[in-house]
Amino acid sequence: MTTSAASDVYYDPYDVRLNADPYPMFKRLREQEPLYYNEQHDFYALSRFEDVNAALLDHGTYSSAKGAIIELIKADIPIPPGVLIFEDPPIHDIHRKLLSRMFTPRKIRELEDKIREFCARSLDPHVGTGKLDFIADIGAQMPMRVIGMLLGIPEQDQEAIRDFANEQMRTEEGKPMKAASEGMDTGDIFGAYIDWRVEHPSDDIMTELLNVEFTDDTGTVRHLTREELLTYVNVVSGAGNETTTRLIGWAGKVLAEHPDQRRQLVQDPKLIPNAVEELLRFEPPAPHVARYVTRDVELHGRTVPQGSAMMLLIGSANRDHRHFAPDGDVFDIHRDTRQHLTFSVGTHYCLGSALARLEGRIALEEILKRFPEWEVDLSTAKLSPTSTVRGWETLPATTR
């Protein structure tokens, strides 16, 4: 085991046992090694809120252009144009603007009734059975239906598309993601749907992307190329499925561990939006992002050399007592959590944050309405095998 600066503090994003509960180590990093270096995997890491927040805002120094995942930065593979989270301004701003018109507050608000319907369809068959799997029965169902509807994927194909998106993030135990060695998937699986939409336009994201005209970084006014279209749809599909699924899973586990707070939500559903914020802070589905350091940087009395890979530990920053007093490791649905970093900040602030919040709120409202009491069975639950997104693959519960 490689340690940092002759210390026994050790963080490894590929260590399955460590990532089962990374928070004690995150706390040690914040207090003992706020700038951490892992020799084995050759990356630096920042863990305090102030440092992570500043790095996320400084895209000139901490670049996304080589990827936002350690494995991709190390592999130095070509990034397809249109992968927003793997781009810097000005090209990032051009590409983001194309998608942002499809995630306006009005368009998100209009989804509420449909999201509620998807939740009811998923949850109603389990009423009275005494059991519910927070992933299989709701977390992996509702977000898939929502993003499939937005994209224009036929309902009978949505599970296959969801599983394709999830598979791109999967890893074998202790190993990096496959994209680092095999290259990023270009989204060819969506080709047939795009071809269909050319002849059969509809009110969905694919049709909008097919028709949009924009000025690219060379000043040329044009439509998206087929490669760009495939990449955009692939990005939206993956982002819209995995993280919201994990949020719902964490809601199941954390509220089972805090039954008094869960009962407050049952008694007063107006508390649910803030509870969603606290869940996002307390158990962020994406607990870290990575950046490529474009110049030498002085941090905590040491120099991080140009060309280094830097991990920004969002899950640690979200629990830093310097920002979340008095104790960031305490779950509290009454906490003011608006400054958490789960959706990032600045240039890469999550385009789908409003949708994720809406889905999280409605899912909790509908779950609590039907199942005010539950206990999770951690002996049969399984964490998802990925080094990028942290959450449950299965989370069975007994309900009453």
PyMOL commands that set and color helices and strands:
alter all, ss='L'
color gray80, all
select helices_A, chain A and resi 16-20+23-32+49-57+70-75+84-86+91-100+105-109+112-126+134-139+142-151+155-167+179-182+188-199+205-211+226-257+259-267+269-282+314-317+346-348+353-370
alter helices_A, ss='H'
color red, helices_A
select strands_A, chain A and resi 35-38+43-46+62-63+131-133+214-215+221-222+289-293+297-299+302-304+309-312+374-376+382-383+392-394+396-399
alter strands_A, ss='S'
color yellow, strands_A
deselect
rebuild
show_as cartoon
